[in-house]
Amino acid sequence: MSVIDLRSDTVTRPGSAMRRVMAEAEVGDDVFRDDPTVDRLEDLTAGMLGKEAGLFVASGTQSNLCALLTHCGRGDEYIVGQQAHTYIYEGGGAAALGGIQPQPMDQEKDGSLDLEKVEKLIKPDDYHYARTRLLCLENTTNGRVLPDGYTRQAQELATRFGLSLHLDGARLFNAAVQMEKPAAALAAPFDTVSVCLSKGLGAPVGSVLAGSAEFIAGARRWRKVVGGGMRQAGLLAAGGIYVLENHVERLADDHANARTLAEGLRALVGCRIDMTLVQTNMVYLGLPEDKASEIPQQLKERGILVCPGNPMRLVTHLDVSGEDIQKTLRAFEEIL
Ligand SMILES: *Cc1c(COP(=O)(O)O)cnc(C)c1O
């Protein structure tokens, strides 16, 4: 029985065409800047994001960490959402390694940070306070796309207070496809943008940090410091190029599958889904309290993997077909 894995969009496996371009990639020592495939990936990604330069890194965590270390010095602070990946899911790296203080704040239902509240958190120039240097946003955030026009207002605020603006765009291409806009348009208000190649796009490894050439030169130094200088990394970068060239437009299929899944589940007794939050490839499913804890095991017995939780997060991706969605709906129906 083939497994339907809805735990995350990180679980995809490279297909034979991707493996072939990876195996045949021209490589060199990237720490010596000798790897033409890494250069090509960095230029391609920077171009798609409308930035001057890119930096290939091992993971999204390393990408955000290099960005924070480059934007902020010891004793500086960055304003970030309470649920943001950089704040809660990256091991406190910026604080541990950079002496950078996070200033977390509650997020709105759509994932944005209320800019009036952000403004109140920007510290005056007074030696009692950490120096507020950076505002960090996330798009998509829990599958939701940041509202149109909002990021321009965030840019205006950042400019007014002399802050830099970083986007954790792990799933920025999902947002771009959903909004039917080029990724560069969504990235434009930001000084720096991090995108993951290994989420919905389906590459096995890697992220790219993009920004000005000067910024990326600084981030390249930090990447080496955190142990991210990789040698014949073109083998991995080739997978990244492959997915940027072949897997962006098809994200629309994942979004359609998520919507079908959400609509089907919502019709089942006891299931609750806020459809306004189903925008890209994630569904947050509220389950009957008495059944929620047993459902992951019951689904597993039917060949479906999910992460426990209530609401339960279900994620569609490259390796989940329309037929898999129908099978999943039948399994939920049986169990409930
Ligand atoms: C996955 C993810 C990252 C980076 O995660 P890695 O597992 O380190 O690649 C960063 N931000 C968001 C929003 C993510 O979902």
The ligand as a MOL file (V3000), in Angstrom:
LIG
                    3D

  0  0  0     0  0            999 V3000
M  V30 BEGIN CTAB
M  V30 COUNTS 15 15 0 0 0
M  V30 BEGIN ATOM
M  V30 1 C 10.1220 25.2340 7.0900 0
M  V30 2 C 10.1670 26.6600 7.4050 0
M  V30 3 C 11.3850 27.3230 7.5920 0
M  V30 4 C 12.7380 26.6580 7.4940 0
M  V30 5 O 12.7780 25.3730 7.8720 0
M  V30 6 P 13.9790 24.3460 7.6010 0
M  V30 7 O 13.3490 23.0930 8.0610 0
M  V30 8 O 15.1050 24.8010 8.4410 0
M  V30 9 O 14.3150 24.3640 6.1510 0
M  V30 10 C 11.3370 28.6690 7.8640 0
M  V30 11 N 10.1710 29.3200 7.9300 0
M  V30 12 C 8.9900 28.7340 7.7320 0
M  V30 13 C 7.7520 29.5380 7.7790 0
M  V30 14 C 8.9510 27.3760 7.4700 0
M  V30 15 O 7.7660 26.7820 7.2840 0
M  V30 END ATOM
M  V30 BEGIN BOND
M  V30 1 1 1 2
M  V30 2 1 2 3
M  V30 3 2 2 14
M  V30 4 1 3 4
M  V30 5 2 3 10
M  V30 6 1 4 5
M  V30 7 1 5 6
M  V30 8 2 6 7
M  V30 9 1 6 8
M  V30 10 1 6 9
M  V30 11 1 10 11
M  V30 12 2 11 12
M  V30 13 1 12 13
M  V30 14 1 12 14
M  V30 15 1 14 15
M  V30 END BOND
M  V30 END CTAB
M  END
